[in-house]
Amino acid sequence: MKECLVSVLVPSYNHEKYILDCLESIKNQSYKNIELVICDDNSSDNTYVIALEWCKKNASVFHNYFIINNEENTGVAKNCNKMIKMCSGEYIKIIASDDILLSSSISEMVLFGEENKEYDILYSNGYYIPEETKYYNLNISSYRTIYKDNYKNPKKMFDELYKRDFIAAPTVLYRKATFEKLGLFSEKYIFEDWEYYLRTAKLGKIGYLNKKTVGYREAQNSLSRFTNTNEGRVKYRKFTSEQRRLLNSYAEYTSISISYFLDMVIGGAMRIHDDEYIREILNSGEYKMRISRLIKLLVYKTFLYEKFFN
């Protein structure tokens, strides 16, 4: 297989505990024609300093490398767009600075891409790795896989993505040509990757390689973790409101009702006991309750109607 240039982009922010694991996993790829681009988004810890020193020691491993420290925090989408404009690889791999690439990750994904030119972006399977995991002490046999079965009908990919963002971001490989064709990440949403998958599914094609290529770190303070506290409930409302805003912008392209998404929002609100948020959704006017959800809510609160509708 021709080893075309692959740009590996590492958007980093406050990951001094993990950045070396990420970089070592890139260094140890079986695929060698790699351009490394690191852009630290104004971390308040030593992430940038650690990455800079590592790059100085390992520069000869890569085709070329760039490392940048933003003067202010710009957010993930803008940070990634900045790196995409800089890079020159035929393929682009974006890996967060706390995640890990398995040794054959890039070679397997590029081979899949070269054999399936019709796909604009590609994704694969992988492992969830515990927060404390170190690259040189991986215990693959003990980790949960991201997908047990992730076959999706390509003709229904958009609808499946509208229901939920099932694509694990660290597994994705982009073609540089796809960004040239479909544009860069939208900076209007905090879910820039989900928006891009929806855009690609609407205007192009997404392909799945059923191989495990990454370690996806399960951080306790991640954006999608919520606790049964006032702070957790506020965070959950903001998180799901942003998701809802994104889905509403694509609603005209699918027959899937927003109620499908709101079902999941209600389920999450039940877990953190946000009764008031459940009431808001039920009374929103755009939610059509399914019998299965009604039964679950009745179990959750036997006095559902008195509490929510009186």
Secondary structure by P-SEA (a helix, b strand, c coil): ccccbbbbbbbcccccccaaaaaaaaaaccccbbbbbbbbcccccaaaaaaaaaaaacccccccbbbbbbcccccaaaaaaaaaaaccccbbbbbccccccccaaaaaaaaaaaacccccbbbbbbbbcccccccccccccccccccccccccccaaaaaaaaccccccccbbbbaaaaaacccccccccaaaaaaaaaaaacbbbbbbccccbbbbbcccccccccccaaaaaaaaaaaaaaaaaaaaacccccccaaaaaaaaaaaaaaacaaaaaaaaaacccccccaaaaaaaaaacccccccccc
